[in-house]
């Protein structure tokens, strides 16, 4: 059984003027029976469709507030492991997220500072399970959107 999976998709938007904007969307991929390739394809299409809808909305309504130029976009990463409760709730906001890889698993978390991110990671996994060497982390200033955001008030978006 392919289980329901929460995905965090990180996109980078750039233009010829070298500006850069990042969008993080959280979507759910529904579960499906392993023996049914059509069901697996449909589950992936559902997550893709949700992500594309959120991206199109952000590009149409929010990106032009920061930059009115034409932008190209690319998917930077798809992450499944999250260590911050802040990424569980609704979006419609800017935030600082941190990305690292532990045992070939990409991990994301939201924190104001790198030290806070490592503290969250240690709390999530336990200090003995997180390697102390090669602690490489990348920060991203993102606009965060989720599939829950259509239920709220868009005045503050």
C-alpha positions as CSV (number, residue, x, y, z in Angstrom):
1,X,0.0,0.0,0.0
2,X,1.4,3.4,-1.0
3,X,0.6,5.5,2.1
4,X,-0.7,9.0,2.1
5,X,2.3,11.3,2.1
6,X,2.8,15.0,2.8
7,X,5.2,16.6,0.4
8,X,7.0,19.9,0.7
9,X,7.9,21.2,-2.8
10,X,10.5,24.0,-2.9
11,X,10.4,26.1,-6.1
12,X,12.8,28.9,-7.2
13,X,11.6,31.7,-9.5
14,X,14.2,33.8,-11.4
15,X,14.1,36.4,-14.1
16,X,16.7,37.9,-16.5
17,X,17.3,40.7,-13.9
18,X,18.7,38.1,-11.5
19,X,16.0,38.5,-8.9
20,X,15.1,35.3,-7.0
21,X,11.9,34.3,-5.2
22,X,11.3,31.0,-3.5
23,X,7.9,29.3,-2.9
24,X,7.3,26.3,-0.6
25,X,4.1,24.4,-1.1
26,X,2.8,21.6,1.1
27,X,0.5,19.1,-0.6
28,X,-0.8,15.6,0.2
29,X,-0.4,12.7,-2.1
30,X,-3.2,10.2,-1.4
31,X,-2.7,6.6,-0.6
32,X,-3.1,3.9,-3.3
33,X,-2.8,0.1,-3.6
34,X,0.7,-1.0,-4.7
35,X,-0.6,-3.4,-7.3
36,X,-2.4,-0.6,-9.2
37,X,-0.2,1.5,-11.3
38,X,-3.1,3.7,-12.5
39,X,-4.0,4.4,-8.9
40,X,-0.4,5.4,-8.2
41,X,-0.3,7.7,-11.2
42,X,-3.6,9.2,-10.1
43,X,-2.2,9.9,-6.6
44,X,0.9,11.6,-8.1
45,X,-1.3,13.6,-10.5
46,X,-3.4,14.7,-7.6
47,X,-0.4,16.1,-5.7
48,X,1.0,17.6,-8.9
49,X,-2.3,19.3,-9.6
50,X,-2.6,20.7,-6.1
51,X,1.0,22.1,-6.3
52,X,0.4,23.6,-9.7
53,X,-2.8,25.3,-8.5
54,X,-1.1,26.8,-5.5
55,X,1.9,27.9,-7.7
56,X,-0.4,29.5,-10.3
57,X,-2.3,31.4,-7.6
58,X,0.9,32.7,-6.0
59,X,2.3,33.7,-9.4
60,X,-0.9,35.6,-10.3
61,X,-1.7,37.3,-7.0
62,X,1.4,37.6,-4.8
63,X,4.5,37.4,-6.9
64,X,3.6,40.6,-8.8
65,X,3.6,42.5,-5.4
66,X,7.4,41.9,-5.2
67,X,8.4,41.8,-8.8
68,X,6.4,42.4,-12.0
69,X,8.9,40.8,-14.4
70,X,8.5,37.5,-16.2
71,X,9.9,34.6,-14.2
72,X,11.0,31.1,-15.0
73,X,10.6,28.5,-12.3
74,X,12.1,25.2,-11.4
75,X,11.5,22.6,-8.7
76,X,14.5,22.6,-6.4
77,X,13.5,19.8,-4.1
78,X,10.7,17.6,-2.7
79,X,11.0,16.9,1.0
80,X,9.0,14.6,3.2
81,X,10.6,14.8,6.6
82,X,9.7,17.8,8.6
83,X,11.0,18.7,12.1
84,X,9.0,21.9,12.8
85,X,5.4,22.1,14.0
86,X,5.2,25.5,12.3
87,X,5.1,23.7,8.9
88,X,2.0,21.6,10.0
89,X,-0.4,24.6,10.1
90,X,-1.7,26.9,7.4
91,X,0.6,28.9,5.2
92,X,-0.1,32.3,3.5
93,X,3.1,33.7,5.0
94,X,6.8,34.3,4.5
95,X,9.2,32.3,6.6
96,X,12.7,31.1,6.9
97,X,13.2,27.4,6.4
98,X,16.3,25.2,6.7
99,X,17.1,22.1,4.6
100,X,19.7,19.4,5.4
101,X,20.2,15.7,4.6
102,X,20.6,13.0,7.3
103,X,21.4,9.5,6.1
104,X,20.3,10.4,2.5
105,X,17.0,11.7,3.7
106,X,16.3,15.4,3.0
107,X,14.8,17.2,6.0
108,X,13.1,20.6,6.3
109,X,12.3,22.8,9.3
110,X,11.3,26.3,10.0
111,X,13.3,28.4,12.5
112,X,14.5,31.9,13.0
113,X,18.1,30.9,13.3
114,X,20.3,27.9,12.3
115,X,20.9,27.0,16.0
116,X,17.1,26.8,16.5
117,X,16.8,24.4,13.5
118,X,19.5,22.1,14.9
119,X,17.8,22.1,18.3
120,X,14.5,21.1,16.6
121,X,16.3,18.3,14.8
122,X,17.9,17.0,18.0
123,X,14.5,17.1,19.7
124,X,12.9,15.3,16.8
125,X,15.5,12.5,16.4
126,X,17.3,12.5,19.7
127,X,20.8,13.9,20.1
128,X,22.5,10.5,19.7
129,X,20.9,9.8,16.3
130,X,21.9,13.0,14.5
131,X,25.5,13.0,13.2
132,X,27.6,15.8,14.5
133,X,30.1,15.9,11.6
134,X,29.2,17.4,8.2
135,X,26.3,19.4,9.6
136,X,25.6,21.1,6.3
137,X,22.4,23.1,6.1
138,X,20.9,25.6,3.6
139,X,18.5,28.3,4.5
140,X,15.7,29.6,2.2
141,X,13.5,32.6,2.6
142,X,10.2,31.4,1.2
143,X,6.6,32.2,0.8
144,X,4.7,29.2,2.3
145,X,1.4,27.9,0.9
146,X,-0.7,24.9,1.7
147,X,-3.8,23.2,0.4
148,X,-5.6,24.4,3.6
149,X,-5.1,28.1,2.8
150,X,-8.2,28.5,0.7
151,X,-10.3,28.1,3.8
152,X,-9.1,31.3,5.4
153,X,-9.3,35.0,5.0
154,X,-7.1,36.3,2.1
155,X,-6.9,39.9,3.3
156,X,-3.5,39.2,5.0
157,X,-2.0,37.2,2.2
